[in-house]
Amino acid sequence: MQKLLLRVTCFLISLTLGAASANIHRSFLSRKTIPQTAHTAVVDEVITEPTWRCDVTPKLPHAIKVLLDKSFAGWQFPEVSDDDCQSVKTWGGKEAYAQLIQGDFDGDGRLDYAVLIEYGSIRDRGVVIAARTYIVVFLHDQNKYKMKIVAREGGGCLQLMRKGDSDYDYEAQREFTYQQDTIMSGFGMGGMSYLYENGKFRAIITSD
């Protein structure tokens, strides 16, 4: 009788330990198989264009300033809209100015200058309606500069188109490549490029 009770007791103890072991094993497996939730911080990247200072006017070489003062007494650089200023600097870099560009416009290997200035006024029936803007270029010739008036309605800003750049001629309805550094004036409708050909500048519409 005692042996029977002992066997029953041992059987019950084994059954209890087996169930406990199975529960522990299932619990361990469940912890291993439940994926850990990854909390990833998502940061929205905001890409902004650089903002350039537009309240600084360019400095001219002394020889060019002397020529301007002699031919356009009282001239000044025009105010440029912030949009035009930012566009010019985004295109040409922080040292680019909407009122002054430098390039080899006549293809002789020397650095030339083009400036946008205000001089005089535009009148309608005797009433001043706007300041007149000029594009004036200074071609480097030996140890001096030759001054040429490119346009008497210069637009809002200047931009340098470099030799090899591609553009579109809206009058000829064709694409073309600049053969040398070129002056461009204005953005949007009526933007003009001034090509140096045969000793003078020819205007074509390159922005419409």
Secondary structure, DSSP 8 states (H G I E B T S, - for coil): -HHHHHHHHHHHHHHHHHHHHHHHHHHHHHHHHS--------------------S------HHHHHHHHHHSTT-B-----HHHHHHHHHHH-TT-BTTEEEE-SSSSSS-EEEEEEEEEEEEETTEEEEEEEEEEEEEEETTEEEEEEEESS--S-EEEE-TT-EEEETTTTEEEE-SS-EEEE-SSTTEEEEEEETTEEEEEEEE-
